[in-house]
Amino acid sequence: MDRSLFLKAISRFFLGVLLLGGLLFLPAGTLGFWQAWLLMAILFIPMFTAGLVLMKRNPELLRKRLSAKENEKEQKTVIALSGLMFLCAFIMAGLSRRFGWMLLPTWVSWVGAGLFLLSYALYAEVLRENTFLSRTIEVQENQKVIDTGLYGIVRHPMYMVTLVLFLSMPLVLGSLISLLVMFLYIPIIAARIKNEEKVLEEGLEGYSHYKKKVKFRLIPFIW
């Protein structure tokens, strides 16, 4: 086992747990925010398990996923806007819990949890299909176009899955205000996709042909 990679992964994991917990429980003013505990459970338990699997079977992919240094100027703006969106969404969910603002019925939280876990499973499938995935936009050495599985349906299945993941989070938290904030992810991810496709067309052989073969970017039969 790569000790430095393990330490980097585990430190990122616990930092994420502490950060999300702070963003939810402090605004809520209580640890009795059961929807927040539900979200943290369905988010971090599979994440920890997937990290262990990648550490054993594909440490290079895990290393790529932990790389957060973005070189594209447009993507730095996208990342900053995404971070601001998450801060607002989680803080508003906590405040909604505290003050009773536009709360959703309990059953919505469980439906949201189901959508979240389904999306997590699809996310794992995307990682299995495309080992060239990283958190930054780049063309890697020996990279090739993937056009099978989910990549035969939409050109960006990872973003399709993350869209459902992110929109299901406020459902789990039972906050309509948080859901409205999360809808801002749609124009944010559209901007990221536009820039990513430009980079891939310029640097990845066969990508232009792939765009003609697979018409839809994110949502089948829509866009």
GUKERO-134815 format. One record per residue: residue in one letter; x negated, y negated, z negated of N, C-alpha, C, CB in turn; residue number from 1. Coordinates in pm, whole numbers. Each point is the difference from the previous one (the first is absolute). Glycine has a CB too. Layout:
<sites>
SITE  code     npx     npy     npz    capx    capy    capz     cpx     cpy     cpz    cbpx    cbpy    cbpz  pos
SITE     a       X       Y       Z       X       Y       Z       X       Y       Z       X       Y       Z  NUM
...
</sites>
This chain:
<sites>
SITE  code     npx     npy     npz    capx    capy    capz     cpx     cpy     cpz    cbpx    cbpy    cbpz  pos
SITE     m     -84     120       0      84    -120       0     -87    -125       0     182     124    -122    1
SITE     d    -144    -221     204     -71    -128       7      39     -82    -124      -5       5     257    2
SITE     r     -89     -18    -350      32     -65    -128      36    -147      19    -155     160    -115    3
SITE     s      81    -231     200      26    -143      20     138     -21      63    -247     -42      25    4
SITE     l     284     129      69     131     -10      62     109      29    -102     -97      68     220    5
SITE     f      74      32    -306      98      33    -104      21    -117     -95     -65     242      17    6
SITE     l     -44    -303     -61       9    -111     -94      70    -120      64    -209      79    -114    7
SITE     k     180    -102     241      65    -111      71     150      25      11    -211     -43     128    8
SITE     a     249     166     -93     140      34      17      76      -7    -132     -63     146     193    9
SITE     i       5     -90    -299      70       6    -128      12    -139     -62     -84     233     -34   10
SITE     s     -16    -318      54       7    -135     -53     107     -81      73    -244      11     -61   11
SITE     r     254       6     194     103     -67      77     139      46     -45    -158     -20     196   12
SITE     f     168     150    -224     128      57     -40      48     -62    -130     -60     214     115   13
SITE     f     -24    -214    -219      42     -52    -129      19    -152       3    -121     190    -109   14
SITE     l      44    -258     191      22    -144      17     138     -26      60    -248     -35      29   15
SITE     g     287     117      69     132     -13      60     112      26    -100     -99      69     216   16
SITE     v      80      33    -301     100      30    -103      18    -118     -94     -59     244      14   17
SITE     l     -52    -299     -62       5    -113     -93      61    -124      65    -201      93    -118   18
SITE     l     163    -119     242      49    -120      68     151       9      24    -225     -28     110   19
SITE     l     271     141     -57     143      14      28      80      -3    -130     -53     133     206   20
SITE     g       2     -65    -307      68      -1    -129      14    -141     -56     -87     227     -43   21
SITE     g     -19    -306      54       4    -138     -47      99     -85      77    -236      22     -69   22
SITE     l     240      -3     202      90     -79      85     147      32     -25    -181     -10     171   23
SITE     l     208     131    -217     139      41     -24      45     -21    -144     -27     166     182   24
SITE     f     -53    -119    -277      45       0    -139     -12    -137     -68     -66     238     -10   25
SITE     l     -36    -315      44     -13    -131     -63     117     -93      37    -249      29       3   26
SITE     p     284     -43     126     117     -83      33     131      56     -58    -117     -70     209   27
SITE     a     125     203    -217     122      62     -55      11     -23    -150     -10     172     180   28
SITE     g    -104    -192    -245      -1     -24    -144      32     122     -84      65    -228      51   29
SITE     t     -77     346      10      31     124     -72     -65     119      70     218     -99     -81   30
SITE     l    -251     200       2     -47     126      56     117      94      31    -214     -26    -127   31
SITE     g     336     -21      96     118      80      25      57     -16     140      47     -17    -239   32
SITE     f    -130     -29     331      37     -18     140     -18     135      69     -69    -247       2   33
SITE     w     173     334     -11     -19     138      42     -24      13     150     144      70    -188   34
SITE     q     -89    -163     268     -23       6     144    -148     -25      33     236     -78      39   35
SITE     a    -301      -5    -120    -143     -24      21     -81     126     -29      32    -242     -60   36
SITE     w       4     314     -48     -67     126     -29      23     102     112      26     -45    -246   37
SITE     l      96      45     301      30      91     111     -87     -32     121     236      23     -83   38
SITE     l    -246    -151     118     -82     -38     114    -145      38     -21     157    -188      47   39
SITE     m    -209     161    -165    -141      32     -27     -25     150       6     -16    -204    -143   40
SITE     a     114     283      99     -16     145       5      -4      51     143     117      17    -219   41
SITE     i     -21     -60     301       6      53     137    -109     -62      88     247      35     -26   42
SITE     l    -305    -147     -17    -109     -61      76    -134      62     -37     131    -212      13   43
SITE     f    -161     216    -142    -135      34     -42     -27     149     -16      -2    -216    -112   44
SITE     i     102     296      78     -24     145     -12     -35      60     136     159      11    -196   45
SITE     p     -79     -36     302     -41      51     133    -131     -62      48     239      34      54   46
SITE     m    -261    -162     -85    -124     -66      42    -121      68     -63     123    -217      25   47
SITE     f    -114     250    -155    -110      66     -70     -24     139      60      54    -128    -211   48
SITE     t      55     200     237     -12     134      58     -63      -5     139     202      72    -132   49
SITE     a    -155    -167     215     -54     -14     136    -147     -37      -4     226     -68      83   50
SITE     g    -263     -16    -179    -141     -38     -14     -89     119     -31      73    -224     -77   51
SITE     l     -26     312     -10     -77     119     -33     -15      92     121      82     -16    -236   52
SITE     v      27      29     313      -4      84     120     -98     -55     101     237      67     -38   53
SITE     l    -231    -198      62     -92     -63      95    -144       8     -49     183    -154      73   54
SITE     m    -203     139    -203    -135       9     -57     -63     135      31      67    -158    -182   55
SITE     k      16     263     181     -51     135      23     -10      33     148      98      68    -217   56
SITE     r       8    -104     295       9      46     139     -52     -99     102     194     132     -70   57
SITE     n    -178    -260      43     -40    -100      99     -49    -127     -70     167      94     164   58
SITE     p    -282     -87    -230     -49    -117     -73     -28    -120      90     -98     156    -165   59
SITE     e      66    -131     293     -28    -112      90     127     -81      26    -186     133     107   60
SITE     l     300     -66     -93     125     -72      18      34     -80    -125      79     178     158   61
SITE     l    -103    -121    -276      24     -73    -124     -88    -123      -8      63     212    -114   62
SITE     r    -187    -198     158     -92    -113       0      50    -111      92    -191     156     -49   63
SITE     k     244    -118     164      57     -99      92     119     -71     -62     -77     138     194   64
SITE     r     163     -60    -261     121     -58     -59     -33     -96    -113     125     205      63   65
SITE     l    -239    -184    -127     -40     -89    -110     -72    -124      51     -17     199    -148   66
SITE     s     -17    -201     276     -69    -115      57     101    -109      30    -178     148      97   67
SITE     a     162    -262    -160      99    -107      14     -59    -126      63     118      92    -199   68
SITE     k    -238     -83     254     -63    -117      60      49     -18     142    -202      29    -146   69
SITE     e     278    -133     171      59     -25     130     -82    -103      77     227      55     -91   70
SITE     n    -262     -22     216     -81     -90      82      83     -92      88    -177     173      -2   71
SITE     e     296    -128      40      85     -81      87      59    -118     -78      53     204     139   72
SITE     k     -71    -326     -87      48    -120     -69     151       4     -20    -190    -128      99   73
SITE     e     263     171       6     146       6     -10      45      94    -110      15     -50     244   74
SITE     q     -90     160    -263      40      98     -99     -26     -46    -142     -45     175     166   75
SITE     k     -51    -262    -184     -23     -56    -134     120     -81     -44    -247      -7      43   76
SITE     t     308     -65      51     121     -76     -31     115      95     -30     -78    -187     147   77
SITE     v      90     293     -68     105      99     -22     -13      63    -138       9      46     246   78
SITE     i    -130     -10    -285     -24      62    -130      35     -96    -113    -181     142     101   79
SITE     a     144    -269     -85      31    -100    -103     151     -18     -15    -217    -117      50   80
SITE     l     288     111      62     146     -15      -5      66     123     -60     -11    -149     201   81
SITE     s     -41     267    -169      54     124     -57     -18       2    -151     -49     121     214   82
SITE     g     -70    -161    -259     -25      -4    -144      93     -95     -72    -237      55      45   83
SITE     l     260    -173      14      92     -97     -58     142      55      -4    -145    -185      83   84
SITE     m     184     255      23     133      60       6      20     100    -113       1     -31     248   85
SITE     f    -101     119    -270      11      99    -106       7     -65    -137    -124     161     143   86
SITE     l      42    -263    -166       4     -70    -128     140     -54     -27    -243     -60      24   87
SITE     c     298      -8      73     133     -60     -16     107     108     -21     -72    -194     142   88
SITE     a      64     300     -63     103     105      -7       0      69    -136     -22      35     247   89
SITE     f     -96       0    -297      -5      72    -128      33     -92    -117    -172     153      97   90
SITE     i     124    -275     -94      33     -94    -108     150     -28      -3    -229    -105      20   91
SITE     m     289      86      98     143     -26       6      81     121     -47     -40    -158     190   92
SITE     a     -10     278    -165      68     120     -50       1       1    -153     -69     128     207   93
SITE     g     -44    -163    -266      -8      -7    -146      90    -108     -56    -233      84      12   94
SITE     l     233    -201      49      86    -109     -46     148      34      17    -181    -163      58   95
SITE     s     213     233      52     138      42      22      46      94    -111     -32     -24     248   96
SITE     r     -60     114    -289      32      91    -111      23     -78    -130    -136     181     111   97
SITE     r      56    -283    -134      11     -76    -125     128     -84      -5    -250      -7     -11   98
SITE     f     282     -58     122     111     -96       0     126      51      69    -171    -178      -5   99
SITE     g     165     301      57     119      58      63      36     -61     133      78      47    -224  100
SITE     w    -181     -87     301      23     -65     129      23     105     109    -142    -196     -72  101
SITE     m     258     197     134      29      77     120     -53     143      -8      -7    -213     129  102
SITE     l      44     282    -237     -45     138     -20      83      97      84     -75     -59    -233  103
SITE     l      12     163     281      66     102      80      47     115     -88    -141     -63     199  104
SITE     p     242     139    -154      49     114     -80    -109     104     -24     228     -39      93  105
SITE     t    -212     115    -198     -99     101     -38     -25     101     112      70     -27    -237  106
SITE     w      36      67     308     -17     101     104     -92     -47     112     228      86     -55  107
SITE     v    -235    -217      76     -88     -54     103    -146      31     -33     166    -184      48  108
SITE     s    -200     179    -176    -138      30     -41     -39     142      37      22    -163    -188  109
SITE     w      73     257     170     -30     140      32      -6      24     151     111      68    -214  110
SITE     v     -26    -136     289      -8       8     146    -132     -58      47     251     -16      19  111
SITE     g    -290     -97     -76    -128     -62      35    -117      92     -31     101    -222     -43  112
SITE     a     -92     293     -70    -107      94     -36     -10     113     102      33     -56    -243  113
SITE     g      82     104     291      -1     104     102     -62     -48     129     204      97    -103  114
SITE     l    -168    -219     146     -59     -58     121    -149     -18     -16     215    -116      49  115
SITE     f    -256      73    -166    -142     -22     -26     -79     130      12      59    -191    -151  116
SITE     l     -10     297      89     -72     128       3      -2      60     140      66      38    -238  117
SITE     l      44     -54     312       3      47     138    -104     -76      83     245      57     -23  118
SITE     s    -253    -186       3     -97     -80      73    -143      38     -37     166    -187      11  119
SITE     y    -187     219    -139    -132      44     -46     -42     128      73      42    -104    -226  120
SITE     a      53     195     243     -29     126      70     -36     -28     146     156     125    -154  121
SITE     l     -83    -217     218     -31     -36     138    -135     -71       9     247     -18      49  122
SITE     y    -279     -60    -150    -129     -69      -4    -114     102      -2     105    -194    -122  123
SITE     a     -88     299      42    -100     107      -5     -15      68     136      52      36    -242  124
SITE     e      59     -20     313      -4      60     132     -76     -88      98     217     115     -46  125
SITE     v    -197    -246      38     -74     -93      86    -149      10     -26     198    -155       3  126
SITE     l    -238     161    -129    -142      14     -34     -56     131      54      36    -138    -206  127
SITE     r      46     244     203     -46     129      51     -21      -6     151     122     117    -185  128
SITE     e     -30    -187     255      -7      -6     146    -114     -88      49     245      37       6  129
SITE     n    -275    -143     -80     -99     -97      48    -106     -25    -106     175    -107     144  130
SITE     t    -287     173    -131    -109     -15     -97     -81    -128      23     -11     249     -17  131
SITE     f      46    -325     120     -71    -126      27      64    -118     -74     -67      91     224  132
SITE     l     173     -66    -298      69    -109     -68     -90     -63    -106     220     114      42  133
SITE     s    -219    -246     -46     -66     -74    -107      89    -116     -37    -232      68      80  134
SITE     r     197    -138    -186      82    -112     -44     -33    -127      77      15     104    -225  135
SITE     t    -120    -101     304     -38    -116      80      20      31     147    -166     -72    -175  136
SITE     i     180     -33     255      17      17     144    -136       6      66     222    -121      -5  137
SITE     e    -251     235      67    -130      21      63      10     119      94    -121     -96    -201  138
SITE     v      26     103     295     -15     118      85    -123      74     -49     112    -112     201  139
SITE     q     -94     236    -244    -108      75     -61     -76      84     103     130       6    -212  140
SITE     e    -248      36     175     -83      84      87      71     132      27    -210    -106     -91  141
SITE     n     215     145     217      63     125      44     152       2     -20    -214     115     -54  142
SITE     q     274    -231      31     144      -5     -18      70      30     132     -26    -168    -185  143
SITE     k     138     237     174      79      32     118     147     -32     -27    -164     181      66  144
SITE     v     240    -194      40     143     -29     -12      74     125     -49     -17    -173     185  145
SITE     i     100     156    -287      86     107     -49     139     -24      57    -137      29    -215  146
SITE     d     192      72     286     130     -19      63      96     115     -29    -112    -131     177  147
SITE     t      84     208    -281      85     113     -36      71     -28    -133    -153     157     123  148
SITE     g     250     -71    -157      71     -15    -126      74    -132      -7    -171     144    -110  149
SITE     l     159    -211      -3      66    -130     -18     -54    -104      97      36      57    -239  150
SITE     y    -161     -40     283     -60     -93      95      60      14     140    -210       6    -133  151
SITE     g     286     100     154      71      15     126     137     -66      -3    -123     212      36  152
SITE     i     162    -262    -153     131     -66     -15     -16    -152      -6      86     202    -122  153
SITE     v    -178    -248      37     -32    -143      -8    -152     -14      -2     217     -52    -126  154
SITE     r    -265     -65     167    -144     -20       8     -64     -25    -137      33     -92     228  155
SITE     h      48      50    -324     -54     -33    -132      83      67    -110     -86    -219      88  156
SITE     p      80     353     -96      81      70    -100     -39     -35    -144      27     183     164  157
SITE     m    -154    -218    -187     -40     -37    -135      75    -124     -46    -227     100      38  158
SITE     y     238    -199      51      73    -121     -36     150      26     -10    -177    -136     112  159
SITE     m     228     225     -29     141      38      -9      30      57    -138       7      45     248  160
SITE     v     -94      44    -294      19      64    -130     -18    -101    -114     -80     218      98  161
SITE     t     -22    -303     -88     -22     -98    -107     115    -100      -8    -247      27      30  162
SITE     l     310     -57      83     115     -90      -2     111      60     -86     -59     -86     229  163
SITE     v      88     215    -210     103      66     -81     -45       9    -146      76     132     201  164
SITE     l    -204    -102    -223     -54       6    -135      22    -132     -74    -171     165      77  165
SITE     f     131    -273     -12       6    -131     -65     144     -44     -24    -216     -60     107  166
SITE     l     305      87     -13     140     -40     -17      71      87    -104       2     -80     237  167
SITE     s     -52     201    -258      62      87    -101     -42     -38    -142       6     184     169  168
SITE     m    -120    -251    -184     -46     -38    -134     100     -88     -75    -233      14      85  169
SITE     p     282    -124     -26      98     -80     -74     131      73     -24    -103    -202      99  170
SITE     l     136     301     -14     118      81     -26     -20      82    -127      50      10     246  171
SITE     v    -168      48    -260     -33      74    -122      10     -92    -121    -152     154     131  172
SITE     l     103    -276    -117       0     -96    -111     137     -61     -25    -238     -49      53  173
SITE     g     331      73      37     136     -49     -19      15    -150      14      32     190    -146  174
SITE     s    -116    -252     229       0    -145      13      31     -43     143    -165     -15    -188  175
SITE     l     276     -50     209      35     -50     131     -92    -116      40     238      71     -37  176
SITE     i    -274    -155     -58     -90    -112      30    -135      52      49     115    -142    -173  177
SITE     s    -167     244     106    -127      60      40      10      60     140     -51      48    -241  178
SITE     l     165      12     274      21      57     133      -5    -110     106     140     185     -99  179
SITE     l     -78    -298      73      -2    -111      95    -142     -50      22     232     -65     -71  180
SITE     v    -311      61     -35    -141     -41      13     -76      99      86      10    -112    -224  181
SITE     m      15     241     203     -73     104      73      31       0     150       2     135    -209  182
SITE     f     112    -190     247      32      -8     143     -99     -90      74     241      38     -55  183
SITE     l    -315    -120     -17    -104     -82      62    -111      87      60      52    -184    -162  184
SITE     y     -57     311     120    -102      90      55      18      23     149     -16     109    -223  185
SITE     i     139    -123     272      27      26     142     -77     -95      91     227      84     -63  186
SITE     p    -217    -218      46     -82     -88      85    -149      12     -29     192    -155       9  187
SITE     i    -227     188    -134    -142      16     -34     -60     119      76      43     -98    -229  188
SITE     i      27     212     227     -53     119      66       5     -15     151      73     139    -193  189
SITE     a      25    -215     244       6     -25     145    -124     -76      45     253      -3      -9  190
SITE     a    -297     -94     -71    -121     -76      34    -123      90      -4     105    -209     -92  191
SITE     r    -110     298      -5    -115      92     -11      -6      94     120      14     -12    -251  192
SITE     i     102      65     290       5      92     114     -44     -69     128     186     126    -112  193
SITE     k    -140    -249     132     -38     -74     121    -151     -14      10     217    -125     -10  194
SITE     n    -282      89     -99    -145     -15       1     -71     135      13      24    -206    -140  195
SITE     e      30     309      74     -63     133       4       3      56     142      67      40    -239  196
SITE     e      45     -57     308       9      54     135     -96     -72      95     239      61     -43  197
SITE     k    -261    -188      20     -97     -74      80    -140      58     -19     141    -207     -19  198
SITE     v    -178     233    -105    -132      58     -31     -13     138      61      -9    -131    -214  199
SITE     l     112     214     203      -6     137      51      -5       2     153     125      79    -202  200
SITE     e     -50    -167     267      -4      -5     146    -138     -37      51     240     -63       1  201
SITE     e    -306     -27     -73    -132     -45      42    -110     102     -28      76    -232     -39  202
SITE     g     -58     312     -68    -110      85     -42      22     149       2     -58    -185    -133  203
SITE     l     183     230     150      27     144      -7      46      52     137      62     -21    -244  204
SITE     e    -142     108     301      30      55     132     130      78      -2    -245      13      50  205
SITE     g     332     -40      45     125      72      13     117     -62     -73    -135     199      26  206
SITE     y     111    -306    -102     109     -56     -79     104     -71      88    -160     -27    -191  207
SITE     s     114     -37     297      95     -66      91      96     101      62    -172    -177      50  208
SITE     h     118     293     -12      86     107      55      96      51    -106    -182      67     160  209
SITE     y     134     -56    -284      84      47    -111     117     -96     -24    -201     110    -104  210
SITE     k     177    -241     119     107     -99     -19     111      19     103    -167    -162     -93  211
SITE     k     129     200     214     100      24     103      77     130     -26    -143    -124     164  212
SITE     k      76     221    -223      62     129     -28      96      -8    -118    -204     114      91  213
SITE     v     162    -179    -197      82     -15    -121      45    -146      -7    -123     188    -124  214
SITE     k     250    -212     153      51    -136      19      18     -78    -129     112      84     202  215
SITE     f     -78     -13    -312      42     -70    -121    -115     -12     -99     234      86      34  216
SITE     r    -246    -205     -91    -108     -27     -93      28      56    -139     -52    -205     130  217
SITE     l     170     171    -184      27      24    -142     129      77     -26    -124    -207     -46  218
SITE     i     233     168     114     131      60     -25      49      64     129      53    -170    -182  219
SITE     p     -31     301     186      45      67     123     125     -63      58     -98     209     -86  220
SITE     f      93    -233     219     112     -53      79      35    -145     -33      86     231      12  221
SITE     i    -163    -294    -100      29    -140     -36    -119     -90      31     156      78    -180  222
SITE     w    -276     -47     120    -117     -87      21    -130      79     -14     131    -196     -85  223
</sites>
